[in-house]
């Protein structure tokens, strides 16, 4: 799990949202995980322990990177929505761009 300031990636999340490559919310992300279309998971820092543990486990199980960044409100606003505990990036290009930004200022957990 990687931790990153949301400021570093919020523009990329916004671009991905406008391109239709973001899924947000617990149930929607779980559905896309079952279909195998999620390439990157971004969790809110204030997400519940249950949600954090579930998505960290799923990330390890499926080989999907997991980033923790921002609060639920900040994460939701970055995706053009209300509060969101988790968002999934479904495009490889956006996922790799976000990961590149995060790795420049990474804090490992």
N, C-alpha and C positions, 0 to 999 in steps of 0.2 A: 504494500500500500504506500502510495506517495502522497505527500502533503504539499500544497502549493497555494500561494495567495491567489484569490480569484481574479484580481486585477490583471494578472498575467495571461489569463485565458478567456475572460468574459467576452471579448470581441469575437474570438473564434467560435465560442458557443453560440453567439448571436448569428454569425454567418451560417453556421451549420443549421440553426433553427430555421432561418429564412430559406435555406435550400431543402428543407424537409428531411433532414438527416438526424434529427434529435427526437427521442422519445422520452417523455418525462412522467414521473409519478410511479409509485411502487407497482401497481397492478400492470400498467402498460409496459414497464421495463421487464417485469417477469415474463410477460407474454412474448416479448421480442427475444428474450434470452432463450425461451423454449424453441423459438424458430431459428435460433442461431444467427441472428442478424446484428447483434450488438458487438461493437469493436472496442469500446471503451466505456467504463462506468465512472461517473463522477458523483461522489457522495457529499452531502452537507456535513459540516463539522458538528452540527447540533442534531443530527439524525439519531434516532433511538438506537440503543445498543443492539436490539434485535435486528433492525434493518442493517446496521453496519456489519454485524457478524454474518448475516445472510449473504450480503453482496460481496463481502471479502471472501467467504467460502466459495461462492459461485465463481468469482473471478479466478481463484486458484484452480478450481475444478475444471473450468472451461478455457483457461489460459487467456483471460481477458484482463488487461491492466485496470487497476482501481486507483482513482485519485480522490483525495479528500480536500475540498476547497470551498470556503465560504459558508455562510449560514443558509438555512432553508430558504429564507426570504431572498437573499442575494443570488442564490443558485436559480431560484424560480424567475427572478427578474432578468437574469442573464439569458434565460431561455424564453423570455417574453410571456411568462406565465405567473401564477400566484406561487405561494410557497411550495417548494419541491424538495424532498429529502434525497432523491436520486434522479439522475438523468442518464440516459444512454446515448452514446454517439454511434450511429450506424454506418458511417462512411469511413473507409480506411484512410483516405487522405486527410480528412478533418481529425480523425483520431491520432494519426501520426504527427500532425502539426501541433496539436494540443500537447501531446507527450513530449515533443521537442521543446516547447516553451517551458513545460514543467521541469524537465531534466536540467535546464539551465540554472534553475534556482531550487533544487530539490532538497527536501528534508525527509530522510527515510524513517519509517516507523516500524 
